[in-house]
Amino acid sequence: MPADLARETISPDEQSVTAEFIAFLKSASAARYPSGQMRRFNQGRASGCVEAEFTVAAGLADDLKVGLFQQPRTFSAWIRFANATSSSDRDKDVRGMSIKVRGVQGETLTRGVDEQDFILNSHPVMMAPGPREFLELMRSVEAGGFRQARYFLTHPRAARIAFASRQQPSSHLDIAYWSTTPYLFGEGRAVKYIVRPVSHAHPRRPSPTDTYLHDELRLRLSMEDVALDFFVQFQTDARTMPIEDASVEWSERESPYVRVAEIRIPRQSIDVPGREQTCERTSFNPWHCLAAHRPLGAMNRARRTIYDAMQQFRESRVVRT
């Protein structure tokens, strides 16, 4: 195994950039939600949360039997589907899938947590490589108007990714999702995570409305179970598959996806009383994980502090009101 794989490079200003990021998010969130419930800044509008099963595949090769995947087992799971930025399903947007695998056994990186969270997006890369660049992007987008236009004119690569990432799928259950950021897979190995539907896209193509993704999720799961495959993709080249640049896609041709688990979403009602409230209260964090799957890269290191700070900030609003 090459020594430079899974190797992180930590910038001396990371802590100060993360502090700036948190200050920006708090200010922008307070402006967006001056009263009442404060939603997540990213993936604020959920299409729905579902009960699921996460089953580690049988017969995995020995080098895949790491952490959560050491042996075949079915875990209960909770999945939240959401839009990245839009308050309406009608808009083209990045879609999110956050998975919480419950009851994991072993050393976790967050005290008191026996969960493994996976946070994924419907596009394989982010628009910016690291926290400082992402903060610049978010400040420009939040300002809107000329400042936003100037940002994308002067950052053509980010503009291309933004254009390619925005989609209007038939259903949250018909598309693939990527972690975009890397994670350890045991000592000295790094992977990204991918989820893909087992079956082809559902033949029904709904007319886009403000709630069509929620409506399709409710309709589909009222009729049938849904299965999705869970893959890992190993870093095989530190240059072409960087740890610290979340805007670079790891080539599937260079490193094929390896199936390690299946997600089964059983037939269910997603509109049962209390489901929406539970969905909003649930916290997902990539650092809710086993030590064998530690998050890697600057984006993930910043997330550890940002996610905790913003969860506490939202909860303080609930207490005050």
TAQUI-V673656 format. One record per backbone hydrogen bond with DSSP energy under -0.5 kcal/mol. CO is the residue of the C=O (numbers start at 0). NH is the residue of the N-H. If there is no record, write none. Layout:
co:CO nh:NH
co:CO nh:NH
This chain:
co:1 nh:4
co:3 nh:6
co:8 nh:10
co:10 nh:13
co:12 nh:16
co:13 nh:17
co:14 nh:18
co:15 nh:19
co:16 nh:20
co:17 nh:21
co:18 nh:22
co:19 nh:23
co:20 nh:24
co:21 nh:25
co:22 nh:26
co:23 nh:27
co:24 nh:28
co:25 nh:29
co:26 nh:30
co:27 nh:31
co:28 nh:32
co:36 nh:38
co:43 nh:45
co:44 nh:82
co:47 nh:80
co:49 nh:78
co:51 nh:76
co:52 nh:54
co:52 nh:263
co:53 nh:55
co:53 nh:74
co:54 nh:261
co:56 nh:59
co:60 nh:63
co:60 nh:64
co:61 nh:64
co:63 nh:65
co:65 nh:68
co:66 nh:69
co:72 nh:55
co:72 nh:74
co:74 nh:53
co:75 nh:101
co:76 nh:51
co:77 nh:99
co:78 nh:49
co:79 nh:97
co:80 nh:46
co:80 nh:47
co:81 nh:95
co:83 nh:42
co:83 nh:43
co:87 nh:90
co:92 nh:166
co:93 nh:83
co:94 nh:121
co:95 nh:81
co:96 nh:119
co:97 nh:79
co:98 nh:100
co:98 nh:117
co:99 nh:77
co:99 nh:101
co:100 nh:115
co:106 nh:290
co:109 nh:112
co:111 nh:113
co:113 nh:102
co:113 nh:103
co:115 nh:100
co:117 nh:98
co:117 nh:119
co:119 nh:96
co:120 nh:177
co:128 nh:245
co:129 nh:133
co:130 nh:134
co:131 nh:135
co:132 nh:136
co:133 nh:137
co:134 nh:138
co:135 nh:139
co:136 nh:140
co:137 nh:141
co:138 nh:142
co:139 nh:143
co:143 nh:146
co:143 nh:147
co:144 nh:148
co:145 nh:149
co:146 nh:150
co:147 nh:151
co:148 nh:152
co:149 nh:153
co:150 nh:154
co:154 nh:158
co:155 nh:159
co:156 nh:160
co:157 nh:161
co:158 nh:162
co:159 nh:163
co:160 nh:164
co:161 nh:165
co:166 nh:92
co:170 nh:173
co:171 nh:174
co:176 nh:194
co:177 nh:120
co:178 nh:180
co:181 nh:295
co:182 nh:190
co:185 nh:184
co:185 nh:188
co:188 nh:184
co:189 nh:234
co:190 nh:182
co:191 nh:232
co:192 nh:178
co:193 nh:230
co:194 nh:176
co:195 nh:228
co:203 nh:205
co:208 nh:211
co:209 nh:88
co:210 nh:214
co:211 nh:215
co:212 nh:216
co:213 nh:217
co:214 nh:218
co:215 nh:219
co:216 nh:220
co:217 nh:221
co:218 nh:221
co:218 nh:222
co:219 nh:222
co:219 nh:223
co:220 nh:267
co:225 nh:264
co:226 nh:197
co:226 nh:198
co:227 nh:262
co:228 nh:195
co:229 nh:259
co:229 nh:260
co:230 nh:193
co:231 nh:257
co:232 nh:191
co:236 nh:240
co:243 nh:245
co:244 nh:247
co:245 nh:125
co:246 nh:248
co:248 nh:250
co:250 nh:254
co:256 nh:258
co:257 nh:231
co:259 nh:56
co:260 nh:229
co:261 nh:54
co:261 nh:263
co:262 nh:227
co:262 nh:264
co:263 nh:52
co:263 nh:265
co:264 nh:225
co:267 nh:269
co:271 nh:274
co:273 nh:277
co:274 nh:278
co:275 nh:279
co:276 nh:280
co:277 nh:281
co:284 nh:287
co:286 nh:288
co:287 nh:116
co:288 nh:108
co:289 nh:292
co:290 nh:293
co:291 nh:185
co:293 nh:183
co:296 nh:300
co:297 nh:301
co:298 nh:302
co:299 nh:303
co:300 nh:304
co:301 nh:305
co:302 nh:306
co:303 nh:307
co:304 nh:308
co:305 nh:309
co:306 nh:310
co:307 nh:311
co:308 nh:312
co:309 nh:313
co:310 nh:314
co:311 nh:315
co:312 nh:316
co:313 nh:317
co:314 nh:318
co:315 nh:319
co:316 nh:320
